Amino acid sequence: MQKSVILASAAALVLLAGCEKAEAPAPAPTDTTTTEVPVETAPPETAEASDPATAPHRFASWAGKWTGVEGMYATITPAEPGKYKLEMQSDLDTKGTYDGEDSEHGIRFKRGSEDLSLHRGNGDETGLKYLAGKKECLIVKEGEGYCRD
């Protein structure tokens, strides 16, 4: 009887040793799809030349009103390519409109007999206490600057 128990146990071990875990089937290939994206069309070149608002301007992002101290301001309007109209109240007695043009670092313009340039800066660089701490500013010269709020 002891032999039959040993033989039964040995047979069970042999049968179990022959069994292996079945592997999971490989995942089915995923279906890849391509989505079509429409191509943007550029406006015809003739539209750029005839419409100053869409013409190339190096400092187009500066367009709009900039505020200085004590009612001073500068309003920049793009004109023909590379040109701007500047409406400025630069001090209590001087208000005018000036023709500006793209230059290397800003918009160059002439006010009276002075050749000036609007260039990027911050409120601290204007030298004006009221504009101190402002981040987005345009400077004409020390003591004259304009910022966006």
Summary of the structure (lengths in Angstrom):
residues: 149
radius of gyration: 37.8
end to end distance: 100.1
largest distance: 125.1
contacts: 328
relative contact order: 0.12
helix: 22%
strand: 34%
